């Protein structure tokens, strides 16, 4: 019966990373954002200057309940948003893979 | 590495939505053969783990961060077709639920991170399969290299898309140098996370590591009398 323990451990790792370690994440722009922001400065959360990132549009779902990995936009809710994200991903992916799987043939 | 909407023109965005739809459809068709009662739950967990790991931006330069893409990690654990679907699902959830990665840019983001990154990482891992089969040290080293290549190739996808349909006011060569250079550094982080994760799974359940299928020599239980 060690099978369920491995799966539970793997899930727990994902939940701890999304729910707790996520608070330690570096909030600086990632590599792609950094590259597209070359030529601009960030002043009061606004881009000034000339750079590719100036073409970026606001996200069409920026008002969604879990937008930007927060719950309703509240500070400090990243961990909860992350845990919900792990759950949503697990249900969507696990459900899809369960439907796609080869049915075991009983002989 | 999630692109916002507006960085690529509409035609190019549509083109890569088409590429992503075709790629994901092929992956879904081929994934069936790799999914059974045992591997389907594992694949769901791998997707959930990639979602979690993508939340962790780590510093690579002053003022610059990066995060795991997860294509090589998923492909080594659950195979390239299922792995591509895992990363695709993560990107769709991020775009639709967490407002991370634009909606019209979703095709390009899936193409880069779920399709070509995963493909490149898995091909490297496949080419080095004999090293991976030698033992856990070999597997961990292969995971590191595969993940590093996965990140860099995924960033080349962005360069290609920008060359096709980006703002022509900015020369592609300059963008390419910065993007690829930074993603070599991010790739090192991706390599470390992938090596640790694959190593941990292999320590407990080597039978769940796709790359090791058919490579290891499992102990046989010989109950019959040899004539």
Interface residues (C-beta under 8 A of the other chain):
Chain A: X6 X7 X9 X10 X11 X13 X14 X15 X17 X18 X21 X22 X24 X25 X26 X27 X28 X29 X30 X31 X32 X34 X35 X36 X38 X39 X50 X51 X52 X53 X55 X56 X57 X59 X60 X61 X62 X64 X66 X67 X68 X69 X78 X81 X82 X85 X86 X87 X88 X89 X90 X92 X93 X94 X95 X96 X97 X98 X100 X101 X102 X104
Chain B: X1 X2 X3 X4 X5 X6 X7 X28 X31 X32 X33 X35 X36 X37 X39 X40 X41 X42 X43 X44 X45 X46 X47 X48 X49 X50 X51 X52 X53 X55 X56 X57 X58 X59 X60 X61 X63 X64 X65 X66 X67 X82 X85 X86 X89 X90 X92 X93 X94 X95 X96 X97 X98 X99 X100 X102 X103 X155 X158 X162 X166 X167 X169 X170 X174 X175 X178 X179 X182 X183 X185 X186 X201 X204 X205 X208
